[in-house]
Amino acid sequence: MEDLRGTSCGLPPARQEDRLMENVQDPRQHINEEPRNDFNDVAVGFAGMFAFMVVVFAAAVIIKFLIS
């Protein structure tokens, strides 16, 4: 895909940072990214959301019990 910036399509000309990021596999251009374990992130997020929903469910059951 060619870069259309700076042409008549109305986009501003490409900056040097944009041209540097064309090669997303080059680790030298990603120095600010910390290595993460994606599976661990998903597992922690799933467990956290599950725990939150258990608390919401328990609160709803208690409130329903108190109302009736």
C-alpha angles and dihedrals in degrees: 000000000000123000109253096185115123092026128105093282090090100246118132118252115276115268123225090250090056092051091048092054094056090094100060092176094064106103092200089071094054100057094134095056116096117215110256135189102233095193091052091049091052093046093050091046092049092048092047093050091045091052091048092051091049089054091048091049093048091049091050092050092049093048091047090050092050093048095051 
